[in-house]
Amino acid sequence: MALVTGESLKSELEMFDICCQDDSVLDKMVEQCICNRIQADEMVLEWVAYSTTKNGLKLTADTLELFDHEVLNKKSKSKKSFRKEEAHNRTRDILLLQDLLKVEEEEENLLDAYSTPAKGSQKRALTTPEHPQSKRSAALLSSPSLLLSPASFSPSATPSQKYSQRGAKGEVVVSFGVVQGTRWAGRKTQGDGVQLELLEGPEDSLRCSYKYMFQRLRDVRNVLTEKIEELGDGLRSHFNIEEFAPISLPAQDSITVSGQVCCDSNGKLNAHSVLLEVGPEQGGQQVPVDLSELKEYSLFPGQVVALEGMNTTGRKLMASKLYEGVPLPFYSSEVKMEMDEEPMNVLVACGPYTPSDSLTFDPLLDLINVIVKDRPDVCLLLGPFVDSKHEQIEKAQVTETFEAIFSRCIESIVDGTKSVGCRLVFVPSQRDIHHHFIYPQPPFTLPNLGKDQAQRVTMVPDPCTLLIDGVTLGLTSTDILFHMGAEEISCGTGSDRFSRILKHMLTQRSYYPLYPPVEEVNMDYEKFQSFGQMPLTPDVLIIPSELRYFVKDVVGCVCVNPGRLTKGQVGGTYGRLLIQRSAAPEDGRRESPCLAAQVVKI
């Protein structure tokens, strides 16, 4: 799918003499195109058809909401029914491929029975999940490029033409901080001098797999209630609120209540469908909220807020003031920074690591070459590594198990960066087909690596908070930006949507504050309560997304969306950071440990 931009939509609209100068309207259309997976020309054609039936409806943000509800939602439902039929055909293709492989193997065995192999001749090694590759043949694949050769994964793999012909390699598309004259290279002493650990500690972190699909509804209810009470207490102490009033009792005076924002139906949240659900101490009920008197607001389902207003009947709250959440403090290190301490170079990349039209790992090999060239101190590599959304993976058109493909990816990265000696951190993704499809997601299992190589590798869960040489980094591979962007509503706010969503994450103190989650996220709430919350406000938040890459400073936290290493059939982007432990501020002002950041095209 080609990238949809405001400019492409604007040019398509001009073909129909529709002039649109409002950037917010164009941004809304871009969002609708991404959420509904349609191109710019198709989007404009749908709008023209819709507006014509409505007697020339003008293009505004409000009319786009109606268009989304009446046209695009219906189209997405019809696509879902088509996918079900496609899944049936896919199963048939898998069985057909397996039959072909079986017949081919039987024919080769039959021919071998009637022939005498010539000296030096080699029979083609057919690798299937039932007949894995021998250790001897695996040993022949020593370099990363051989380990990841396309023929070893798929019988019909060919390199992607569009990826190999891409332009602007190495172009810097986003910069942050002081980048003039910055040397993007690691320290002189590689790897061994880097102190890297999970901030939660070994006993509190998600170290291994766990049993899921055993949670009860009352346990989910208890987790949500504790969240409402905990964040409500933080709001009360920060804004000096005496106490929260029961929401269902009529009151003639202004009251302040605290609760969780939710929607009055299964549809998308809007200004007329907002409910406030309070905890048991305030009655445990849901009451509609009228937002008409609020000059500005930004809300999403699952957000814990405090509202001040009138509730004369006990059945509807007329909100007049909104109290939003408060972020946690930053990490404070007791270790003083050395005067001659060098900044640390961190590389960040997020999968998929193959183009969508081929199962070749050329983008991953190019990334390994970048690591060898730039010699970073730490590489943060986020999944998916074996992407469940890849067409050939969906149809099982591979000659090895998914676990074997993943192991060879990891081995290629570890072997390819051996000369650099950098620390490698691997984060799983919901789209990794061989891994647990649950959130929070346990870390990968470390493949069979040598003892010296295994010391450089750290497997972490999704999400997690890392402490690297006194600097905290929050990591999640789940696309919360995309999920919250489709649900958030706002009015009168001056900031852009990305900044609002990131601020919500920090003030709600959670890596996934949306409730209910989207269908593709299988949440285990008991584990989420323990491992999905932020223990503090991280210095740097790594949050990859399908949406456009960026680097932003939000309430003192540097938030980085490095993009994905591949975008469809073409190359994508990766990120790099220059971080250094901050000295203790003498005047009370905190300096960001992130000195500079860039997003670069692969």
Salt bridges, closest charged atoms under 4 A:
GLU31 OE1 - ARG497 NH1 2.40
GLU42 OE2 - LYS75 NZ 3.70
GLU46 OE2 - LYS75 NZ 3.28
GLU65 OE2 - LYS28 NZ 3.12
GLU70 OE1 - LYS54 NZ 3.54
GLU86 OE1 - ARG90 NH2 3.54
GLU104 OE2 - ARG124 NH2 2.31
GLU105 OE2 - HIS131 NE2 3.88
GLU108 OE2 - ARG124 NH2 3.58
ASP112 OD2 - LYS123 NZ 3.33
ASP219 OD2 - ARG216 NE 3.04
ASP233 OD1 - ARG236 NH2 2.58
GLU277 OE2 - ARG221 NH1 2.72
GLU324 OE1 - HIS504 ND1 3.94
GLU341 OE1 - ARG581 NH2 3.03
ASP366 OD2 - ARG166 NH2 3.18
ASP374 OD2 - ARG576 NH1 3.60
ASP387 OD2 - ARG431 NH2 2.65
GLU391 OE2 - LYS395 NZ 3.16
GLU400 OE2 - ARG408 NH1 2.16
ASP469 OD2 - ARG187 NH1 2.78
GLU488 OE1 - ARG497 NE 3.18
GLU488 OE2 - ARG500 NE 2.66
ASP496 OD2 - LYS552 NZ 3.51
GLU520 OE2 - HIS483 NE2 3.66
ASP539 OD1 - ARG590 NH2 2.47
GLU546 OE2 - ARG431 NH1 3.02
GLU546 OE2 - ARG564 NE 3.15
GLU546 OE1 - LYS567 NZ 3.80
